[in-house]
Amino acid sequence: MNAELVPQILVAGVGNTWMKDDAFGSEVVKSLLETEVPDGVSVLDFGTGGLDLAYELMRGYNSMILVDVSRQGGDPGTLYVMDPDPAEIKVIGDGEVVNPHGMDPHTVLRFVKTIGGWPGRVVVVACEPAVVEEHGLGMSPEVEAAVERGVKLVQDTVEELRAEGFKAAEEEAAKAKGKAEATG
């Protein structure tokens, strides 16, 4: 397939490895990097570097999978797949102060939307944490056990996004070919 038709997908692990279960995103990404990653898929650990993630998104990805912890009320180790609605992500208003050292994933998405770099479809793969409020290394047993399932869930989501991306690229190429034939 033509290289320019390969969907560009960013898998972004976020979290603080010094805050127990908040290391989930980093651990999933570390495990993913030990596997074969399809063409067009970038797997990066951003840790707590939200501004770095925002700048990376500016490269023009077709979609992003954000891997993190999220308190949704389930049992620790429960995995969630969430599709944030871009219409519900508010841009950063004039005069609103954003701390570049405290850019959580929601703020990153607000920043990226404000500057026009929204990466197409955004999917959040998250794990219900047990402990993230205290400093320390090592995840709870429930979250540690969820890492392997998280890797599989991210891999499945990558394949879904690739299929969507290939279909969209082929439709776009067919439209462009039709326009060229109509004008030529």
C-alpha positions in Angstrom: 0.0 0.0 0.0 1.1 3.6 -0.7 3.1 4.9 2.3 1.1 8.1 2.4 -2.1 6.1 2.9 -0.8 4.4 6.0 -2.7 5.9 9.0 -0.5 7.6 11.5 -1.4 6.5 15.1 0.1 7.7 18.3 0.0 5.4 21.3 0.8 7.7 24.3 1.5 6.4 27.7 1.1 9.0 30.5 1.4 8.9 34.2 3.9 9.2 37.1 5.9 6.1 37.9 6.6 7.6 41.3 2.9 7.5 42.2 2.2 3.8 42.4 -0.7 2.8 40.1 -0.2 6.0 38.0 2.6 4.0 36.3 0.0 2.0 34.4 0.3 4.0 31.1 4.1 3.8 31.2 4.1 0.1 31.9 1.7 -0.7 29.1 3.8 1.3 26.7 7.0 -0.4 27.9 5.4 -3.8 27.2 4.1 -2.6 23.8 7.6 -1.6 22.8 8.7 -5.2 23.3 6.3 -6.3 20.6 6.2 -5.7 16.9 4.4 -2.4 16.1 2.7 -2.0 12.8 3.8 0.6 10.2 2.5 4.1 11.0 2.2 3.4 14.7 4.3 5.4 17.1 4.5 4.2 20.7 5.8 6.7 23.2 5.9 7.2 27.0 5.3 10.8 27.9 5.3 10.2 31.7 4.1 13.5 33.1 5.3 15.5 30.1 1.9 16.8 28.9 3.5 19.6 26.9 5.7 17.1 25.1 2.6 15.1 24.2 0.9 18.3 22.9 3.9 19.1 20.7 4.1 15.5 19.5 0.4 15.6 18.4 1.2 18.6 16.3 3.1 16.3 13.9 -0.2 15.4 12.4 -1.5 12.0 13.6 -4.7 10.5 12.2 -5.6 9.2 15.7 -4.3 8.7 19.2 -4.6 6.1 21.9 -4.0 7.7 25.3 -3.1 5.1 28.0 -3.6 6.2 31.6 -5.4 5.6 34.9 -8.9 6.9 35.5 -11.2 6.8 38.4 -14.5 5.7 37.0 -15.8 3.9 40.1 -15.0 0.3 39.2 -12.9 -2.2 41.0 -9.1 -1.6 40.8 -7.7 -3.2 37.7 -10.9 -2.6 35.7 -10.1 -1.5 32.1 -12.1 1.2 30.2 -12.2 2.3 26.6 -13.4 5.8 26.3 -14.0 8.0 23.2 -13.9 11.6 24.2 -16.2 13.7 22.1 -14.2 16.6 20.6 -17.3 18.8 20.9 -17.1 18.4 24.7 -13.5 19.4 24.9 -13.4 23.2 25.5 -10.7 25.3 23.9 -8.5 27.4 26.3 -10.1 30.8 26.6 -8.4 34.2 26.2 -6.6 35.0 29.4 -7.0 31.5 30.8 -3.7 30.4 32.4 -2.5 26.9 31.7 0.5 25.6 33.8 2.8 23.8 31.3 4.2 21.7 34.1 0.8 20.4 35.2 -0.8 19.4 31.9 -3.0 16.4 32.6 -4.5 14.5 29.6 -7.7 16.6 29.5 -5.7 19.9 29.5 -3.4 18.5 26.8 -6.5 17.8 24.6 -7.8 21.3 25.3 -4.4 22.8 24.3 -4.2 20.8 21.1 -7.8 21.7 20.2 -7.1 25.3 20.8 -4.1 25.4 18.5 -5.9 23.3 15.8 -3.9 20.1 16.1 -6.7 17.6 17.1 -5.5 14.1 16.0 -8.7 12.8 14.4 -10.1 10.1 16.6 -8.9 10.0 20.2 -9.4 6.8 22.3 -8.5 6.5 26.0 -7.6 3.1 27.3 -7.6 3.5 31.1 -7.3 1.4 34.2 -9.1 1.9 37.5 -6.3 2.5 40.0 -6.2 1.4 43.6 -3.5 3.8 44.8 -2.3 7.0 43.1 -2.4 9.6 45.9 0.8 8.5 47.7 4.4 8.4 46.5 6.1 5.1 46.0 7.3 2.7 43.4 5.3 -0.4 42.4 1.7 -0.8 41.4 -1.0 -2.5 43.3 -1.4 -6.2 42.4 -4.8 -5.5 40.6 -3.3 -2.8 38.4 -0.1 -4.8 37.7 -2.2 -7.7 36.6 -4.2 -5.4 34.3 -1.0 -4.4 32.3 -1.0 -7.4 30.0 -4.8 -7.0 29.4 -4.1 -3.3 28.7 -1.5 -4.2 26.1 -3.9 -6.5 24.3 -6.7 -3.9 24.5 -4.3 -1.2 23.0 -3.3 -3.7 20.2 -6.9 -4.4 19.4 -7.7 -0.7 19.3 -4.7 0.0 17.1 -6.0 -2.5 14.6 -9.5 -1.0 14.7 -8.0 2.5 14.1 -5.8 1.3 11.3 -8.8 -0.3 9.6 -10.7 3.0 9.9 -7.7 4.9 8.7 -7.1 2.7 5.6 -10.8 2.9 4.7 -10.8 6.7 5.0 -7.5 7.0 3.0 -8.9 4.8 0.2 -12.1 6.8 0.1 -10.1 10.1 -0.1 -7.9 8.7 -2.9 -10.9 7.6 -4.8 -12.5 11.1 -4.5 -9.2 12.7 -5.6 -9.0 10.3 -8.6 -12.6 11.1 -9.5 -12.0 14.8 -9.4 -8.9 14.5 -11.5 -10.7 12.5 -14.1 -13.6 15.0 -14.2 -11.3 17.9 -14.7 -8.8 16.2 -17.0 
